[in-house]
Amino acid sequence: MNEVLTTPVKRVSAGWMTLLALAQMGVIMATTVGSQILLPSHVARIDPASKEASLAVVFAVGAVCTIIANPLFGAMSDRTRSRFGRRRPWVVGGALVCAASLAFLAWQESLAGLVVGWAVAQLAFTAALAAAIATVPDQVPIRQRGKVSALAGVGQLAGPLLGGVVATVLLTGVKAGFLAMAVLVLLLVLPFGLFTREPAEELAEGPAEGFTEGPAEVSATAAGATAEATTETTVETAVATAGTAAVTTGPAVAAAGPAAGTAAPFDLPAFLRGLWVSPRRHPDFAWAWVSRLMITLTLAMAIGYLQYYLRDAVDYERLFPGSTVEQGVVALVAVFTLSSVVPTLLAGWLSDRYGSRRPAVCAGGLTMAASGLVLTFLTSWPAAIAASVLLGAGYGMFTAVDQAMVTQLLPADADRAKDLGIVSLANSASNTLGPVIAAPLVTSAGGYPLMYGVAAGFATLGACLIWRIRGVR
């Protein structure tokens, strides 16, 4: 029997969406403030002569950890069965370990300590975020996923601003900043894990009416029709239990695999084989992965060396005596966040209303490319502000809709979290490759203009590749 999970049809509440957005906000806040403000400052103090290369080592090791953790924790989440559900234990556990690792980083005085602490933090970030994101295809109907992704996107974009203000304005010092991030992670992430409930799991004998064996998607018409049971088929039952529904057709089939409500045991060889999703069998999934890699690579390059850009290229502290370069980063993050709110919410709402995802994702990528081009030709504080406006608007449109689009392209319902983890490998790969690509460009004769020009090229390529996807509009 080919077991598949049912596709949800019951709308999630505003409270559920808010808690999910806060959880993602907490995780992204901690990882972004850590990578943009706290770690660069700490590395610059420990190893000022080779700060660019040392920071790249810290980032690269952490990114490798997330490459391993994304599909691994996703697969383990798919197979978790407990009284608390499949996803919630990983959200709660990830938040607790994340807070502990941030506290550990607060007291480190060596590059090796920063590498270890950040690696553990990245593992914890990944566990919590992978499980939280997997609740969307688990519990959110397709027609609502754009709004849910948009609200979560606003949370992800606002998190760095909140954390940046706390770490640079309300508090001073790297140690206080890391400890504050640890506390905020617990306050923002734990409520989703502790106070939401997962629906009773329903499994179908095979593909449900209106669904295919391939990507776990359904057209807007089919999505609305799944709640309408007819009497023309041999067996057709509409199930609507705690937010999920399924339609099964055809004669009943005796269970040949694990019983409903149970998970197959974790099989390492099968897991490793499952990391490869054939581009030939699932081309849309492959194009979505490559497109995300290109666009997030632009973001990783743009923000990874932002603090050093303001210090070395813009000479921020000379332009604004009495201000620190960390405060300059927070100012740009504020511009980035404020410019992203309206495009994020609008893109998510429009993509749900018209059932069209690709235009918003493409527009987001091209707007991010424009941001890189600004810094390719101009090196000044006003140019940095203008680039932040474009980067925020572009990434807002991209993040609001890309995640909703990907949930409609997953190869197998029963492996949702694992497959979403494979998609997230694009983010991890960009975080790994970003510093590796950016460091030699920054230190070359071309400097920051060359680096931002290359970043703009990646975003343009990613935006164009969106149109290779055929499974969604």
Disulfide bonds with the S-S distance in Angstrom:
none
